[in-house]
Amino acid sequence: MMNKYIKSGTLIAAIAVLFLSIAMKPKPKKVIFFGDSITQQGMRANGYISLLKKKVDSTKFELIGAGIGGNKVYDLYLRMEDDVLNKKPDLVFIYVGINDVWHKLGAKTGTDYDKYLKFYQALINKIQAKGSKVVLCTPSVIGEKKNGTNEIDGDLDKYAAGIRDLATKNNLPLCDLRKAFIDYEAANNTEDKDRGILTTDKVHLNEAGNKFVAEQMLPFIK
């Protein structure tokens, strides 16, 4: 009878230890990538978010894509509650701006510079107010020719400079994709092509582009 109680007590103790270890096990830190179609495509098999998932410890980090094609900065603001804040992330990458500049061509539905920065600052304020950390990303390229020779490089440089200023003003880390892409193109785009080096269509990332973006973002996660 005594052995029976001892065995029973040992089993209960083992179960208690198991539940305690599960309860004490730290939850993985939640990282959200908030953006447009570049981010949406980042969740594909060879997309930059999928590549990052292979580079980090899945027990320590949960990476979530929150990109929607065609989005501009105010679209992110309108869906921020559902797609970011309600998920209670530890870290948020804000990567938006290509459409705000690119859509000034053709459709003429881009975002004015002043409005772009105001909405961007509002994103920062609301995300930080919930206790999440933020990484700002400058918009990369709209055309891969030497800097200054693509159709709207001037605007893109201006908007990227605005993001750098916001990073300084808010004392936030900056993933300067604009500069990284320009430097890479200068070194690797010897034929001065407008696409095919890091992008498929001047904007969206090819395999090399996804690897490159993943490399730029990885240090901010680790």
matplotlib code that plots the C-alpha trace (Angstrom):
import matplotlib.pyplot as plt

x = [0.0, 2.8, 4.6, 1.3, 1.2, 4.9, 4.4, 1.3, 3.1, 6.0, 3.7, 1.9, 5.3, 6.5, 3.3, 3.6, 7.2, 6.2, 3.4, 5.7, 8.4, 5.8, 4.5, 8.0, 9.2, 9.6, 7.3, 9.0, 9.3, 6.8, 8.3, 5.9, 6.9, 4.4, 4.2, 3.0, 3.4, 7.1, 6.4, 3.4, 5.7, 8.2, 6.1, 6.5, 8.8, 11.9, 10.7, 12.8, 10.6, 10.7, 14.5, 14.7, 12.6, 15.4, 18.0, 16.5, 15.7, 11.9, 11.7, 12.9, 11.3, 7.9, 8.1, 4.8, 4.2, 1.6, 2.0, -0.8, -0.2, -0.7, -0.6, 0.6, 1.4, -2.2, -3.4, -1.0, -2.4, -6.0, -5.3, -2.7, -5.1, -6.1, -2.9, -0.3, -1.5, -3.9, -1.2, 0.9, 4.3, 7.7, 9.2, 7.7, 9.5, 7.8, 8.6, 6.4, 6.9, 7.4, 3.8, 3.6, 6.2, 5.6, 1.9, 2.6, 3.2, 0.3, -2.5, -1.4, -2.4, 0.8, 1.2, 2.4, 5.7, 4.3, 1.4, 3.7, 5.8, 2.8, 1.2, 4.5, 5.0, 1.5, 2.4, 5.5, 3.5, 0.7, 3.0, 5.4, 2.4, 1.6, 5.1, 6.5, 9.9, 10.1, 12.6, 12.2, 13.1, 13.8, 12.1, 14.5, 14.3, 12.0, 14.4, 17.9, 19.9, 22.6, 21.2, 19.7, 19.0, 15.8, 12.6, 11.7, 14.9, 14.7, 11.4, 12.5, 15.7, 13.6, 11.2, 14.1, 15.8, 12.6, 12.6, 16.2, 15.2, 12.3, 14.7, 17.0, 14.1, 12.6, 15.9, 14.9, 17.0, 17.1, 17.4, 18.6, 17.5, 17.7, 21.4, 22.1, 20.4, 22.2, 25.6, 24.9, 23.8, 26.9, 29.1, 27.1, 24.9, 27.8, 25.5, 23.3, 20.1, 16.8, 15.8, 17.0, 19.8, 17.7, 14.2, 12.0, 10.2, 12.2, 10.4, 9.5, 12.3, 13.8, 15.7, 18.9, 16.8, 15.0, 18.3, 19.8, 16.9, 17.0, 20.7, 20.0, 17.2, 18.7, 20.9, 17.9, 16.2, 19.2]
y = [0.0, 2.3, 1.7, 2.6, 5.9, 6.6, 5.8, 8.0, 10.8, 10.5, 10.6, 13.7, 15.4, 14.6, 16.0, 19.1, 19.6, 19.1, 21.7, 24.1, 23.8, 24.4, 27.4, 28.8, 28.3, 31.7, 32.5, 33.2, 36.9, 38.0, 40.0, 41.5, 42.8, 45.5, 46.7, 46.3, 43.7, 43.4, 42.2, 40.1, 38.3, 38.0, 35.2, 33.0, 30.0, 32.0, 35.4, 37.3, 36.6, 32.9, 33.1, 34.9, 32.1, 29.7, 31.9, 32.4, 30.0, 29.2, 28.6, 32.2, 34.1, 34.0, 35.9, 37.2, 38.9, 41.6, 42.9, 43.8, 44.6, 48.2, 49.5, 53.0, 54.5, 55.5, 51.9, 50.6, 53.2, 52.1, 48.4, 48.7, 47.7, 44.4, 43.4, 44.6, 45.9, 43.1, 40.6, 42.2, 42.0, 42.5, 44.1, 45.6, 46.4, 49.2, 48.9, 51.2, 54.0, 52.5, 52.8, 56.3, 57.4, 55.0, 55.6, 59.3, 58.0, 56.8, 56.6, 59.8, 58.3, 58.7, 60.3, 63.8, 64.0, 65.9, 63.5, 60.5, 61.6, 62.5, 59.1, 57.4, 59.2, 58.2, 54.5, 54.9, 56.6, 54.0, 50.9, 52.2, 53.2, 49.4, 48.6, 47.2, 48.1, 49.5, 49.3, 51.8, 50.7, 53.1, 52.4, 50.5, 51.1, 51.9, 51.0, 49.6, 51.9, 54.1, 56.3, 59.5, 58.1, 56.2, 58.2, 59.1, 58.6, 62.2, 61.6, 58.2, 59.8, 62.5, 60.1, 57.8, 60.9, 61.6, 58.1, 58.6, 61.9, 60.1, 57.4, 60.1, 62.1, 59.1, 57.4, 54.3, 51.7, 52.2, 49.5, 51.7, 49.5, 52.5, 53.0, 49.3, 48.8, 51.8, 50.5, 47.0, 48.3, 50.4, 47.4, 44.7, 46.3, 46.8, 46.9, 49.5, 47.5, 48.8, 45.4, 41.8, 42.4, 42.5, 42.9, 41.3, 44.4, 47.4, 47.0, 43.5, 41.3, 38.4, 35.5, 37.6, 40.5, 38.5, 37.1, 40.6, 42.1, 39.2, 39.8, 43.5, 42.8, 39.8, 41.9, 43.8, 40.6, 39.0]
z = [0.0, 1.0, -2.4, -4.1, -2.4, -3.1, -6.8, -6.9, -5.2, -7.5, -10.6, -9.3, -8.6, -12.1, -13.6, -11.5, -12.6, -16.3, -16.0, -14.2, -16.8, -19.6, -17.7, -17.1, -20.7, -22.3, -25.2, -28.5, -29.2, -31.8, -34.8, -37.3, -40.8, -41.6, -45.3, -48.8, -51.6, -51.1, -47.5, -48.7, -51.1, -48.3, -46.9, -50.0, -50.0, -51.0, -49.6, -47.2, -44.2, -45.0, -45.3, -41.9, -40.3, -41.3, -39.8, -36.3, -33.5, -33.8, -30.1, -29.5, -32.4, -34.2, -37.5, -38.9, -42.3, -42.4, -46.0, -48.4, -52.1, -53.1, -49.5, -48.7, -45.3, -44.6, -45.4, -42.8, -40.3, -41.0, -40.5, -37.7, -34.9, -36.4, -38.2, -35.6, -32.2, -31.4, -32.0, -29.2, -31.0, -29.4, -32.5, -35.6, -38.9, -40.7, -44.4, -46.5, -49.0, -52.5, -53.4, -51.8, -54.4, -57.3, -57.6, -58.3, -61.8, -63.9, -61.4, -59.6, -56.2, -54.4, -50.9, -50.5, -48.6, -45.5, -45.2, -45.6, -42.6, -40.5, -41.0, -40.4, -37.2, -36.1, -36.8, -34.6, -31.8, -31.6, -31.9, -29.2, -27.0, -26.8, -25.7, -28.9, -30.3, -33.8, -36.7, -39.5, -43.1, -45.9, -49.2, -51.5, -55.3, -58.2, -60.9, -60.5, -62.6, -61.1, -58.4, -59.9, -63.3, -62.6, -63.2, -59.7, -57.8, -56.5, -54.7, -53.4, -52.0, -50.4, -48.7, -47.6, -46.0, -44.2, -42.7, -41.6, -39.9, -38.1, -36.9, -35.4, -34.0, -32.3, -31.4, -33.3, -35.2, -39.0, -41.6, -44.4, -47.4, -49.8, -49.1, -49.1, -52.5, -54.0, -52.8, -54.1, -57.5, -57.8, -57.2, -59.1, -61.8, -64.2, -67.3, -65.6, -66.0, -64.7, -63.3, -62.8, -60.3, -57.0, -58.5, -61.1, -62.3, -60.8, -57.4, -56.3, -55.1, -57.0, -55.3, -54.8, -53.6, -51.0, -49.7, -49.6, -47.6, -45.2, -44.6, -43.9, -41.4, -39.5, -37.2, -35.9, -34.9, -33.3]

ax = plt.figure().add_subplot(projection="3d")
ax.plot(x, y, z, "-o")
ax.set_aspect("equal")
plt.show()
